[in-house]
């Protein structure tokens, strides 16, 4: 069982930046792919970014590519989401998630992830 706790959300003006953190209760190292999702009011939860288990390769949704950066610090069992040039449409609850590493898979759907955090609110004002 992995417990995930997000932090770093808040209110920011358009064009600003925020850095989200997600701390895991156990070593995530090479065992878990770590990802971020978000859910805006009235919308389904959507994939934002992921970082792979072994080589820290990253993958982004098209709508954040070039603005957001996902990274992980395995020594701290923590994954980060640096969000720059924020837009009002980025307003959502952001969730981190962990997917048990399975060779030759690329988790992108909610069902691909085994553990979830409680979410942190990000609000971008225009």
C-alpha positions in Angstrom: 0.0 0.0 0.0 1.3 3.4 -1.0 0.0 6.6 0.5 0.5 9.8 -1.5 0.2 13.3 -0.1 0.2 16.3 -2.4 1.1 19.9 -1.5 1.9 23.2 -3.1 -1.5 24.1 -4.6 -2.9 27.6 -4.3 -4.2 30.7 -6.1 -2.0 32.3 -8.7 -2.5 34.9 -11.5 -2.3 33.9 -15.1 1.2 33.7 -16.3 2.5 32.8 -12.8 4.0 29.6 -11.6 3.4 26.9 -8.9 5.3 23.8 -7.9 3.3 20.8 -6.7 4.9 18.1 -4.6 3.7 14.6 -3.8 5.4 12.6 -1.1 5.0 8.8 -1.0 4.9 6.8 2.1 7.2 4.2 0.7 10.2 3.9 -1.6 9.0 4.4 -5.1 12.4 4.1 -6.8 12.2 1.7 -9.7 8.9 0.2 -8.6 6.4 2.8 -9.6 5.7 5.1 -12.5 4.5 8.4 -11.0 2.0 10.7 -12.6 -0.1 13.7 -12.3 -3.8 14.1 -13.3 -6.2 16.9 -12.9 -10.0 17.4 -12.6 -11.8 20.7 -13.3 -15.4 21.1 -12.1 -17.8 19.3 -14.4 -15.0 17.6 -16.2 -13.5 14.1 -16.1 -10.1 13.6 -14.5 -7.5 13.9 -17.2 -3.8 12.9 -17.5 -1.3 15.6 -17.2 2.2 14.0 -17.0 4.1 11.0 -15.9 7.7 10.1 -15.1 8.9 6.5 -15.6 10.2 4.2 -12.9 13.8 3.4 -14.0 15.1 6.1 -16.3 12.9 9.1 -15.4 11.7 9.5 -18.9 8.8 11.9 -19.1 5.6 12.2 -21.1 3.1 15.1 -21.2 -0.4 15.8 -22.3 -0.3 18.2 -25.3 -2.0 21.0 -23.4 0.8 21.3 -20.8 3.8 20.4 -22.9 6.4 23.2 -22.8 4.9 24.7 -19.7 4.9 22.0 -17.1 7.8 19.8 -16.0 7.5 16.6 -14.0 10.4 15.3 -12.0 11.1 12.8 -9.3 13.5 12.5 -6.4 13.8 8.9 -5.5 15.9 9.6 -2.4 13.0 11.6 -1.0 10.2 9.4 -2.5 8.7 12.6 -4.0 7.4 13.6 -7.4 7.1 17.2 -8.5 5.1 19.2 -11.0 6.6 22.5 -11.9 3.9 24.6 -13.6 4.9 27.7 -15.5 2.9 30.2 -17.6 -0.3 29.1 -15.9 -3.6 29.8 -17.6 -7.1 30.0 -16.2 -8.0 26.8 -17.9 -5.4 25.1 -15.7 -7.6 25.6 -12.8 -8.4 22.2 -11.3 -7.8 19.8 -8.5 -4.4 18.1 -9.2 -3.8 14.5 -8.1 -0.7 12.5 -8.0 -0.8 8.8 -8.7 1.5 5.8 -8.7 1.4 2.9 -11.1 3.1 -0.3 -10.3 5.9 -0.7 -12.8 5.0 -3.2 -15.5 7.5 -3.7 -18.4 6.6 -2.4 -21.8 3.6 -0.4 -20.6 3.0 3.4 -20.7 0.3 4.3 -18.1 -1.9 7.2 -19.2 -5.4 6.2 -18.1 -6.8 6.5 -14.6 -7.3 2.7 -14.5 -3.5 2.3 -15.1 -2.7 3.8 -11.7 -2.9 1.9 -8.5 -2.6 4.6 -5.8 -3.9 8.1 -5.6 -3.4 11.2 -3.5 -6.2 13.3 -2.1 -5.6 16.2 -4.5 -4.6 19.8 -4.2 -6.5 22.8 -5.6 -4.9 25.0 -8.2 -6.7 28.2 -9.1 -5.5 30.5 -11.8 -7.1 33.9 -12.0 -7.3 35.9 -15.2 
